[in-house]
Each structure stands twice: as C-alpha cells, then as structure tokens.
Amino acid sequence: MEFSDEYRDVEAHGNTKLHVIRTNDKKQMAISLAQYEHHLRLQRHKIVGIDLEYNNEPEATCTIFDNFLADPRYTFAGFSIDGDKTGLEHVNLEVANFVDIQKELRMPEATKELDSL
C-alpha cells in the first residue's frame, strides 16, 4: 500500500524549520527528487542530509531514487551509517558519497569510536 505524508515547519535546532515528506509512492518520490535536484543545482555545496528507512524487498526500490543516491555530484551526510550501508547492500544499492558525521566530527577527548558530537 502506498502512502505519502507531508509535515511542514518541523522544528529542528533553534529557528531551523524542516519540510519533511515521508513516502513510499514512486510518483511522489520522483516529484520530490526533481524539486531537490533543482534546488541543489543552485547550491555551491551539494550536501544532502539522509536517514534511510527501508525494507529488504528489491522490487520496492525506485530507479529515480537509486540514481539520485549514486550521483557523484552530491554528498550525503548521516549519523552512524553502517547499518544503512548494510541494508542498502541487501538490495544492491550504494550511496556514491556517504559521509558519517558521527565519525567525522569526533570530540578530541573521545575514548570510544562513536563517542562524538
């Protein structure tokens, strides 16, 4: 069953507001990605925050989304992405430039691998 939920003005940090679309509808995904890519074309730094929720059914993937993730023009940033990478491998997907913020921004006094931020 397909669904699309839209949330406007989701409060992030301070005065940052997010526009969130949660969907498994391929048509809605294509529309949303076209909007994101239009916005990214205008940006010097093409960084996309990403948090993947997925299932292990290969037929559930969307070619437009797959191509977006594989596009080397974009950098995708997430937290503790090892599970995301493993899940995507199960459906033969890979993110071209995937940066784990949790590992990149370690505190100097951190004593554990993921003891950061």
N, CA, C and O atoms as a MOPAC input file, in Angstrom:
PM7 MOZYME 1SCF
protein

 N      0.84200 1    -1.17700 1     0.00000 1
 C      0.00000 1     0.00000 1     0.00000 1
 C      0.89200 1     1.24600 1     0.00000 1
 O      1.82500 1     1.35600 1     0.79500 1
 N      0.59200 1     2.16600 1    -0.89200 1
 C      1.37200 1     3.39200 1    -0.98900 1
 C      0.85900 1     4.43900 1    -0.01200 1
 O     -0.33200 1     4.50000 1     0.29500 1
 N      1.79200 1     5.26900 1     0.47200 1
 C      1.40300 1     6.35900 1     1.35500 1
 C      2.30800 1     7.55700 1     1.10900 1
 O      3.42700 1     7.40500 1     0.61900 1
 N      1.82900 1     8.73300 1     1.44400 1
 C      2.60200 1     9.97100 1     1.42000 1
 C      2.10500 1    10.84000 1     2.56500 1
 O      0.91500 1    11.13600 1     2.67200 1
 N      3.02400 1    11.23600 1     3.40200 1
 C      2.71800 1    12.15200 1     4.49800 1
 C      3.63500 1    13.35900 1     4.36800 1
 O      4.82000 1    13.21600 1     4.06900 1
 N      3.09100 1    14.53200 1     4.59000 1
 C      3.87100 1    15.75400 1     4.48700 1
 C      3.77300 1    16.52600 1     5.79600 1
 O      2.69100 1    16.70300 1     6.35500 1
 N      4.92600 1    16.97900 1     6.26900 1
 C      4.99100 1    17.73900 1     7.51300 1
 C      5.74700 1    19.03400 1     7.23000 1
 O      6.89400 1    19.00300 1     6.78500 1
 N      5.11200 1    20.15500 1     7.48500 1
 C      5.75000 1    21.45300 1     7.27700 1
 C      6.15400 1    22.04700 1     8.62300 1
 O      5.52400 1    21.79800 1     9.65100 1
 N      7.19900 1    22.81900 1     8.58600 1
 C      7.68500 1    23.53900 1     9.76500 1
 C      8.00800 1    22.61100 1    10.92600 1
 O      7.66800 1    22.90100 1    12.07300 1
 N      8.66200 1    21.49900 1    10.62800 1
 C      9.14300 1    20.61000 1    11.67800 1
 C     10.34300 1    21.29300 1    12.31300 1
 O     11.31600 1    21.61200 1    11.62900 1
 N     10.27700 1    21.51400 1    13.60300 1
 C     11.33200 1    22.24600 1    14.28000 1
 C     12.56900 1    21.37400 1    14.46100 1
 O     12.49100 1    20.25500 1    14.96800 1
 N     13.70600 1    21.90800 1    14.03700 1
 C     14.97200 1    21.18600 1    14.19300 1
 C     15.73400 1    21.84300 1    15.33400 1
 O     15.40900 1    21.61100 1    16.49900 1
 N     16.73000 1    22.64900 1    15.03200 1
 C     17.50700 1    23.34100 1    16.05500 1
 C     17.22800 1    24.83300 1    15.97100 1
 O     17.27800 1    25.41800 1    14.88900 1
 N     16.94100 1    25.43900 1    17.08900 1
 C     16.71300 1    26.87700 1    17.12000 1
 C     15.59200 1    27.28600 1    16.18800 1
 O     14.45000 1    26.85300 1    16.34500 1
 N     15.92400 1    28.12300 1    15.21500 1
 C     14.89700 1    28.61100 1    14.29800 1
 C     14.88500 1    27.84800 1    12.96900 1
 O     14.28000 1    28.31100 1    12.00200 1
 N     15.53600 1    26.69900 1    12.90800 1
 C     15.56000 1    25.88800 1    11.68900 1
 C     14.27100 1    25.09500 1    11.57200 1
 O     13.88300 1    24.37700 1    12.49400 1
 N     13.61600 1    25.23200 1    10.43600 1
 C     12.37300 1    24.50500 1    10.17000 1
 C     12.60800 1    23.57800 1     8.98500 1
 O     13.24500 1    23.96200 1     8.00400 1
 N     12.10000 1    22.37300 1     9.07700 1
 C     12.25000 1    21.39700 1     8.01200 1
 C     10.91600 1    21.13200 1     7.33300 1
 O      9.85500 1    21.22400 1     7.94900 1
 N     10.99200 1    20.80500 1     6.06800 1
 C      9.83400 1    20.34500 1     5.31400 1
 C     10.10300 1    18.86800 1     5.04700 1
 O     11.04200 1    18.53100 1     4.32600 1
 N      9.29900 1    17.99500 1     5.61400 1
 C      9.54300 1    16.55600 1     5.56300 1
 C      8.43500 1    15.88500 1     4.75600 1
 O      7.24600 1    16.11800 1     4.97100 1
 N      8.87000 1    15.04600 1     3.82300 1
 C      7.92400 1    14.21700 1     3.07600 1
 C      8.33300 1    12.77300 1     3.30700 1
 O      9.46800 1    12.38500 1     3.03000 1
 N      7.40900 1    11.99100 1     3.81300 1
 C      7.63400 1    10.56500 1     4.06900 1
 C      6.72500 1     9.81000 1     3.10800 1
 O      5.50200 1     9.94100 1     3.15300 1
 N      7.35300 1     9.00600 1     2.22700 1
 C      6.53700 1     8.34600 1     1.21600 1
 C      7.17100 1     7.04300 1     0.74300 1
 O      8.38400 1     6.85200 1     0.83400 1
 N      6.33800 1     6.17100 1     0.24700 1
 C      6.81500 1     5.00300 1    -0.48300 1
 C      6.16900 1     4.98500 1    -1.87200 1
 O      6.23800 1     3.98600 1    -2.58900 1
 N      5.54600 1     6.09700 1    -2.23500 1
 C      4.89700 1     6.26500 1    -3.53300 1
 C      5.94900 1     6.71400 1    -4.54900 1
 O      6.53900 1     7.78400 1    -4.40100 1
 N      6.18300 1     5.90400 1    -5.57400 1
 C      7.23900 1     6.20300 1    -6.54900 1
 C      6.98800 1     7.50600 1    -7.30500 1
 O      7.93800 1     8.22100 1    -7.62500 1
 N      5.73800 1     7.82500 1    -7.59200 1
 C      5.42900 1     9.07300 1    -8.28500 1
 C      5.76700 1    10.27200 1    -7.39300 1
 O      6.36100 1    11.24400 1    -7.86100 1
 N      5.39000 1    10.20600 1    -6.10600 1
 C      5.70800 1    11.28700 1    -5.16400 1
 C      7.21700 1    11.40000 1    -4.98400 1
 O      7.75000 1    12.50500 1    -4.87400 1
 N      7.90800 1    10.26100 1    -4.95300 1
 C      9.37100 1    10.26200 1    -4.83200 1
 C      9.99700 1    10.98900 1    -6.01800 1
 O     10.89700 1    11.80700 1    -5.83400 1
 N      9.53200 1    10.70200 1    -7.22400 1
 C     10.07000 1    11.33800 1    -8.42300 1
 C      9.85600 1    12.85300 1    -8.38300 1
 O     10.75700 1    13.61600 1    -8.73300 1
 N      8.67600 1    13.28600 1    -7.96000 1
 C      8.37800 1    14.71700 1    -7.85800 1
 C      9.29100 1    15.37900 1    -6.83200 1
 O      9.87000 1    16.43300 1    -7.09800 1
 N      9.41900 1    14.76300 1    -5.66200 1
 C     10.25200 1    15.32400 1    -4.59300 1
 C     11.71500 1    15.40100 1    -5.01900 1
 O     12.37200 1    16.41600 1    -4.79000 1
 N     12.22800 1    14.34400 1    -5.63300 1
 C     13.63100 1    14.34400 1    -6.05300 1
 C     13.88900 1    15.38100 1    -7.14100 1
 O     14.95400 1    16.00000 1    -7.15600 1
 N     12.95000 1    15.58100 1    -8.03700 1
 C     13.11300 1    16.62100 1    -9.06300 1
 C     13.21300 1    18.00000 1    -8.40400 1
 O     14.00300 1    18.83800 1    -8.83900 1
 N     12.42400 1    18.23700 1    -7.36800 1
 C     12.48200 1    19.50800 1    -6.64300 1
 C     13.82300 1    19.66700 1    -5.93100 1
 O     14.43100 1    20.73600 1    -5.97800 1
 N     14.28600 1    18.59600 1    -5.26600 1
 C     15.57600 1    18.64600 1    -4.57400 1
 C     16.70800 1    18.90200 1    -5.55200 1
 O     17.58600 1    19.72400 1    -5.29100 1
 N     16.68900 1    18.19000 1    -6.69000 1
 C     17.76200 1    18.35900 1    -7.65900 1
 C     17.76600 1    19.76600 1    -8.24900 1
 O     18.83300 1    20.31800 1    -8.51800 1
 N     16.59600 1    20.35000 1    -8.45200 1
 C     16.52000 1    21.73400 1    -8.92800 1
 C     17.16400 1    22.66900 1    -7.90000 1
 O     17.94600 1    23.55000 1    -8.25700 1
 N     16.83200 1    22.47400 1    -6.64100 1
 C     17.40700 1    23.29100 1    -5.57200 1
 C     18.92300 1    23.08100 1    -5.49100 1
 O     19.67400 1    24.04800 1    -5.35600 1
 N     19.37000 1    21.84300 1    -5.57100 1
 C     20.80000 1    21.53900 1    -5.46400 1
 C     21.60900 1    22.12900 1    -6.61200 1
 O     22.77200 1    22.48800 1    -6.42500 1
 N     21.01400 1    22.23300 1    -7.79500 1
 C     21.72800 1    22.81700 1    -8.94000 1
 C     22.17400 1    24.23700 1    -8.62800 1
 O     23.19000 1    24.69900 1    -9.14900 1
 N     21.42800 1    24.92700 1    -7.78700 1
 C     21.72700 1    26.31800 1    -7.45400 1
 C     22.72800 1    26.45300 1    -6.31300 1
 O     23.16800 1    27.56400 1    -6.01700 1
 N     23.09700 1    25.35600 1    -5.67000 1
 C     23.96100 1    25.38300 1    -4.49700 1
 C     25.41600 1    25.09700 1    -4.86300 1
 O     25.69400 1    24.24300 1    -5.70600 1
 N     26.32500 1    25.80100 1    -4.23800 1
 C     27.75100 1    25.53100 1    -4.45500 1
 C     28.12700 1    24.19100 1    -3.84300 1
 O     28.77600 1    23.37000 1    -4.49000 1
 N     27.72200 1    23.96700 1    -2.59400 1
 C     27.98700 1    22.71100 1    -1.89900 1
 C     26.71500 1    21.88100 1    -1.94300 1
 O     25.68500 1    22.28700 1    -1.40500 1
 N     26.78300 1    20.75800 1    -2.56000 1
 C     25.59300 1    19.92200 1    -2.77800 1
 C     25.56200 1    18.80700 1    -1.73600 1
 O     25.92700 1    17.66400 1    -2.01200 1
 N     25.11900 1    19.16900 1    -0.53100 1
 C     25.09900 1    18.24600 1     0.60000 1
 C     23.66000 1    17.91400 1     0.94300 1
 O     22.82800 1    18.80500 1     1.11600 1
 N     23.37500 1    16.62400 1     1.04000 1
 C     22.03100 1    16.14900 1     1.33200 1
 C     22.06400 1    15.37400 1     2.64100 1
 O     22.81100 1    14.40400 1     2.76300 1
 N     21.26300 1    15.78800 1     3.62700 1
 C     21.11900 1    15.01800 1     4.85200 1
 C     20.24600 1    13.81000 1     4.56400 1
 O     19.22600 1    13.92500 1     3.88500 1
 N     20.63900 1    12.66400 1     5.07200 1
 C     19.89800 1    11.45600 1     4.72400 1
 C     19.78100 1    10.53400 1     5.92700 1
 O     20.73000 1    10.35300 1     6.69100 1
 N     18.61000 1     9.96100 1     6.07500 1
 C     18.35500 1     8.91100 1     7.06400 1
 C     17.45800 1     7.92000 1     6.35900 1
 O     16.31300 1     8.23300 1     6.03000 1
 N     17.96200 1     6.74700 1     6.12800 1
 C     17.23500 1     5.77300 1     5.33300 1
 C     16.42100 1     4.82900 1     6.18800 1
 O     16.89400 1     4.30500 1     7.19600 1
 N     15.21000 1     4.62900 1     5.77100 1
 C     14.33800 1     3.60200 1     6.32700 1
 C     13.94000 1     2.76000 1     5.13200 1
 O     13.49100 1     3.30300 1     4.12300 1
 N     14.08900 1     1.48200 1     5.21600 1
 C     13.91400 1     0.63900 1     4.05000 1
 C     13.51000 1    -0.76100 1     4.46500 1
 O     13.55000 1    -1.12400 1     5.64100 1
 N     13.12000 1    -1.53000 1     3.46900 1
 C     12.86700 1    -2.94300 1     3.70300 1
 C     13.83300 1    -3.73500 1     2.82500 1
 O     14.61300 1    -3.13900 1     2.08200 1
 N     13.79500 1    -5.03300 1     2.89500 1
 C     14.73100 1    -5.86300 1     2.14600 1
 C     14.12900 1    -6.41700 1     0.86900 1
 O     14.57500 1    -7.45300 1     0.37500 1
 N     13.12900 1    -5.74800 1     0.32900 1
 C     12.47500 1    -6.21800 1    -0.88000 1
 C     13.02800 1    -5.45100 1    -2.08200 1
 O     12.72600 1    -4.26800 1    -2.23900 1
 N     13.83600 1    -6.10000 1    -2.93900 1
 C     14.43100 1    -5.39500 1    -4.08000 1
 C     13.40500 1    -4.72600 1    -4.98200 1
 O     13.69200 1    -3.67200 1    -5.55100 1
 N     12.22200 1    -5.30400 1    -5.13100 1
 C     11.22600 1    -4.69900 1    -6.01300 1
 C     10.66600 1    -3.40500 1    -5.44100 1
 O      9.96700 1    -2.67200 1    -6.14000 1
 N     10.96400 1    -3.11800 1    -4.17900 1
 C     10.45700 1    -1.89000 1    -3.55600 1
 C     11.31600 1    -0.67900 1    -3.89500 1
 O     10.95300 1     0.44700 1    -3.55500 1
 N     12.45500 1    -0.89200 1    -4.56100 1
 C     13.32300 1     0.24600 1    -4.87800 1
 C     12.74900 1     1.03900 1    -6.04000 1
 O     11.92600 1     0.54500 1    -6.81000 1
 N     13.19800 1     2.26400 1    -6.14500 1
 C     12.72700 1     3.19600 1    -7.16500 1
 C     13.94500 1     3.65600 1    -7.96200 1
 O     14.87900 1     4.21500 1    -7.38700 1
 N     13.95000 1     3.43200 1    -9.26000 1
 C     15.10900 1     3.73600 1   -10.10000 1
 C     15.54400 1     5.18500 1    -9.97300 1
 O     16.74100 1     5.46700 1    -9.93900 1
 N     14.60000 1     6.10300 1    -9.90300 1
 C     14.94000 1     7.52200 1    -9.78900 1
 C     15.69100 1     7.78000 1    -8.48600 1
 O     16.67200 1     8.52300 1    -8.46600 1
 N     15.22800 1     7.16300 1    -7.39600 1
 C     15.90500 1     7.31700 1    -6.10600 1
 C     17.27000 1     6.64100 1    -6.14200 1
 O     18.24600 1     7.18900 1    -5.63000 1
 N     17.34700 1     5.45900 1    -6.73900 1
 C     18.61400 1     4.74500 1    -6.85600 1
 C     19.64800 1     5.61100 1    -7.57700 1
 O     20.79300 1     5.71400 1    -7.13600 1
 N     19.24300 1     6.22900 1    -8.68000 1
 C     20.14800 1     7.08200 1    -9.44800 1
 C     20.56100 1     8.32400 1    -8.66000 1
 O     21.70200 1     8.77300 1    -8.75700 1
 N     19.63900 1     8.87000 1    -7.88900 1
 C     19.94500 1    10.02800 1    -7.04900 1
 C     21.02700 1     9.67900 1    -6.02800 1
 O     21.97600 1    10.43900 1    -5.83900 1
 N     20.88200 1     8.52800 1    -5.37100 1
 C     21.87400 1     8.10700 1    -4.38100 1
 C     23.24300 1     7.85600 1    -5.00800 1
 O     24.26900 1     8.07000 1    -4.36300 1
 N     23.26400 1     7.40900 1    -6.24800 1
 C     24.51500 1     7.06800 1    -6.92500 1
 C     25.16900 1     8.26300 1    -7.61500 1
 O     26.26700 1     8.13300 1    -8.15700 1
 N     24.51600 1     9.42000 1    -7.60500 1
 C     25.02600 1    10.58900 1    -8.32000 1
 C     26.25400 1    11.15400 1    -7.60300 1
 O     26.15000 1    11.58400 1    -6.45500 1
 N     27.41500 1    11.15900 1    -8.26500 1
 C     28.64500 1    11.62800 1    -7.62000 1
 C     28.69100 1    13.13500 1    -7.36500 1
 O     29.60300 1    13.61600 1    -6.69100 1
 N     27.72100 1    13.88700 1    -7.89200 1
 C     27.70800 1    15.33600 1    -7.65100 1
 C     27.30200 1    15.68200 1    -6.22500 1
 O     27.58300 1    16.78300 1    -5.75100 1
 N     26.64200 1    14.75400 1    -5.53900 1
 C     26.09100 1    15.03800 1    -4.22300 1
 C     26.87900 1    14.33600 1    -3.13400 1
 O     27.43000 1    13.25400 1    -3.33600 1
 N     26.92000 1    14.97800 1    -1.97400 1
 C     27.46500 1    14.35500 1    -0.77100 1
 C     26.29400 1    14.12200 1     0.16700 1
 O     25.53100 1    15.04300 1     0.46200 1
 N     26.15500 1    12.89500 1     0.63000 1
 C     25.07800 1    12.53200 1     1.54500 1
 C     25.67500 1    12.40800 1     2.94000 1
 O     26.68800 1    11.73600 1     3.13100 1
 N     25.05100 1    13.05100 1     3.90100 1
 C     25.55800 1    13.05400 1     5.26500 1
 C     24.53000 1    12.42700 1     6.19500 1
 O     23.34100 1    12.74000 1     6.12600 1
 N     24.99900 1    11.54000 1     7.06500 1
 C     24.12100 1    10.88600 1     8.02500 1
 C     24.88500 1    10.55600 1     9.29400 1
 O     26.07900 1    10.83500 1     9.39700 1
 N     24.19800 1     9.96300 1    10.25900 1
 C     24.79000 1     9.58900 1    11.53600 1
 C     24.78600 1     8.07700 1    11.67000 1
 O     23.76300 1     7.42800 1    11.45300 1
 N     25.94100 1     7.51700 1    12.03100 1
 C     26.06400 1     6.06600 1    12.23100 1
 C     25.46900 1     5.32300 1    11.03500 1
 O     24.44900 1     4.64500 1    11.15600 1
 N     26.11100 1     5.45900 1     9.89800 1
 C     25.54600 1     4.98300 1     8.64200 1
 C     25.87100 1     3.52400 1     8.31200 1
 O     25.43400 1     3.02600 1     7.27500 1
 N     26.62200 1     2.83400 1     9.16000 1
 C     26.99000 1     1.45800 1     8.84600 1
 C     25.76700 1     0.57700 1     8.61100 1
 O     25.76800 1    -0.23900 1     7.68900 1
 N     24.73400 1     0.72500 1     9.42000 1
 C     23.50700 1    -0.05200 1     9.23800 1
 C     22.81000 1     0.29500 1     7.93400 1
 O     22.25700 1    -0.58100 1     7.26900 1
 N     22.83300 1     1.57700 1     7.56500 1
 C     22.24300 1     1.99700 1     6.29900 1
 C     22.99200 1     1.37100 1     5.12600 1
 O     22.37800 1     0.88100 1     4.17900 1
 N     24.31800 1     1.39000 1     5.19500 1
 C     25.11700 1     0.79100 1     4.11800 1
 C     24.80700 1    -0.69100 1     3.97000 1
 O     24.63600 1    -1.18500 1     2.85500 1
 N     24.73400 1    -1.39800 1     5.08700 1
 C     24.45300 1    -2.83400 1     5.05300 1
 C     23.06700 1    -3.10000 1     4.47900 1
 O     22.90600 1    -3.98700 1     3.64000 1
 N     22.07400 1    -2.34900 1     4.91600 1
 C     20.71800 1    -2.52500 1     4.41100 1
 C     20.62400 1    -2.26100 1     2.92400 1
 O     19.92700 1    -2.97700 1     2.20600 1
 N     21.32400 1    -1.23400 1     2.45500 1
 C     21.29900 1    -0.91500 1     1.02900 1
 C     22.00400 1    -1.98600 1     0.19700 1
 O     21.58800 1    -2.28100 1    -0.92300 1
 N     23.06100 1    -2.55800 1     0.74400 1
 C     23.76300 1    -3.63400 1     0.03200 1
 C     22.83400 1    -4.81000 1    -0.23000 1
 O     22.95300 1    -5.47300 1    -1.26000 1
 N     21.90800 1    -5.07600 1     0.69000 1
 C     20.96800 1    -6.18800 1     0.52300 1
 C     20.05600 1    -6.01100 1    -0.68300 1
 O     19.54800 1    -6.98800 1    -1.23300 1
 N     19.84900 1    -4.75900 1    -1.09400 1
 C     19.02000 1    -4.50400 1    -2.27300 1
 C     19.86700 1    -3.93600 1    -3.41600 1
 O     19.35400 1    -3.27800 1    -4.32100 1
 N     21.17200 1    -4.20600 1    -3.35400 1
 C     22.11800 1    -3.82800 1    -4.41700 1
 C     22.15900 1    -2.32600 1    -4.69000 1
 O     22.22700 1    -1.89400 1    -5.84100 1
 N     22.11600 1    -1.53800 1    -3.61700 1
 C     22.23500 1    -0.08700 1    -3.74400 1
 C     23.46500 1     0.39900 1    -3.00300 1
 O     23.90800 1    -0.20400 1    -2.02600 1
 N     24.00300 1     1.50100 1    -3.49000 1
 C     25.14700 1     2.11200 1    -2.83600 1
 C     25.02000 1     3.62600 1    -2.97000 1
 O     24.59300 1     4.13300 1    -4.00700 1
 N     25.39200 1     4.33600 1    -1.92200 1
 C     25.39400 1     5.79300 1    -1.95100 1
 C     26.78100 1     6.23800 1    -2.39600 1
 O     27.78400 1     5.81700 1    -1.82200 1
 N     26.84000 1     7.08700 1    -3.41700 1
 C     28.11400 1     7.48500 1    -4.01800 1
 C     29.05800 1     8.13100 1    -2.99600 1
 O     30.17000 1     7.64200 1    -2.79300 1
 N     28.64300 1     9.18400 1    -2.37300 1
 C     29.46800 1     9.93100 1    -1.41500 1
 C     28.72200 1     9.99600 1    -0.09400 1
 O     27.92800 1    10.91000 1     0.13300 1
 N     28.97400 1     9.03500 1     0.77100 1
 C     28.24200 1     8.90100 1     2.03000 1
 C     29.20400 1     9.24000 1     3.16900 1
 O     30.17400 1     8.51700 1     3.39500 1
 N     28.94500 1    10.32400 1     3.87900 1
 C     29.79000 1    10.78500 1     4.97300 1
 C     29.08000 1    10.51000 1     6.29000 1
 O     27.91900 1    10.87700 1     6.47400 1
 N     29.78900 1     9.86200 1     7.19800 1
 C     29.23700 1     9.57800 1     8.52800 1
 C     29.65300 1    10.70400 1     9.46300 1
 O     30.79500 1    10.74300 1     9.92200 1
 N     28.74800 1    11.60400 1     9.74300 1
 C     29.04800 1    12.75500 1    10.59600 1
 C     29.50600 1    12.30100 1    11.97400 1
 O     30.36000 1    12.93700 1    12.59300 1
 N     28.93900 1    11.20600 1    12.44900 1
 C     29.28700 1    10.68200 1    13.77200 1
 C     30.79000 1    10.36100 1    13.85300 1
 O     31.40700 1    10.54000 1    14.90300 1
 N     31.36500 1     9.89400 1    12.76000 1
 C     32.79600 1     9.55800 1    12.74300 1
 C     33.66600 1    10.75200 1    12.37800 1
 O     34.79400 1    10.86300 1    12.85800 1
 N     33.16000 1    11.63800 1    11.54100 1
 C     33.93700 1    12.78500 1    11.07300 1
 C     34.12800 1    13.85400 1    12.14100 1
 O     35.17500 1    14.49900 1    12.19600 1
 N     33.12400 1    14.04500 1    12.98600 1
 C     33.17600 1    15.12500 1    13.97200 1
 C     33.40100 1    14.57900 1    15.37700 1
 O     32.61700 1    14.83700 1    16.29100 1
 N     34.46200 1    13.83600 1    15.53000 1
 C     34.78000 1    13.26000 1    16.84000 1
 C     35.28600 1    14.34400 1    17.79500 1
 O     35.99400 1    15.26800 1    17.39400 1
 N     34.91000 1    14.20900 1    19.04900 1
 C     35.40800 1    15.11000 1    20.07700 1
 C     36.86500 1    14.73400 1    20.35500 1
 O     37.18700 1    13.54700 1    20.39100 1
 N     37.74900 1    15.71000 1    20.55200 1
 C     39.16800 1    15.39900 1    20.77500 1
 C     39.39300 1    14.47100 1    21.97300 1
 O     40.32100 1    13.66300 1    21.96000 1
 N     38.56700 1    14.57900 1    22.99100 1
 C     38.74300 1    13.76800 1    24.19700 1
 C     37.97700 1    12.45000 1    24.15200 1
 O     37.90700 1    11.74400 1    25.15800 1
 N     37.39900 1    12.10700 1    22.99200 1
 C     36.59300 1    10.88800 1    22.86500 1
 C     37.45900 1     9.65200 1    23.12900 1
 O     38.59400 1     9.55600 1    22.66000 1
 N     36.90500 1     8.72700 1    23.87600 1
 C     37.63100 1     7.48800 1    24.19300 1
 C     37.05300 1     6.27300 1    23.47100 1
 O     37.69200 1     5.22300 1    23.41600 1
 N     35.84600 1     6.41100 1    22.91700 1
 C     35.22100 1     5.32100 1    22.18000 1
 C     35.05400 1     5.74900 1    20.72300 1
 O     35.01600 1     6.94100 1    20.41600 1
 N     34.95400 1     4.75500 1    19.82400 1
 C     34.88400 1     5.05300 1    18.39300 1
 C     33.74800 1     6.00700 1    18.05300 1
 O     33.94600 1     6.94200 1    17.27700 1
 N     32.57600 1     5.79400 1    18.60900 1
 C     31.42700 1     6.64500 1    18.28300 1
 C     31.09200 1     7.64800 1    19.38400 1
 O     29.97200 1     8.15600 1    19.43800 1
 N     32.04100 1     7.93200 1    20.25000 1
 C     31.86200 1     8.91000 1    21.31600 1
 C     32.17000 1    10.29200 1    20.74400 1
 O     33.28700 1    10.79800 1    20.85900 1
 N     31.15900 1    10.88300 1    20.13100 1
 C     31.36500 1    12.16500 1    19.47100 1
 C     30.11700 1    13.01900 1    19.55500 1
 O     29.11000 1    12.63200 1    20.14700 1
 N     30.20900 1    14.17000 1    18.95700 1
 C     29.11400 1    15.13600 1    18.92300 1
 C     28.50200 1    15.31300 1    20.29500 1
 O     27.56300 1    16.09200 1    20.45600 1

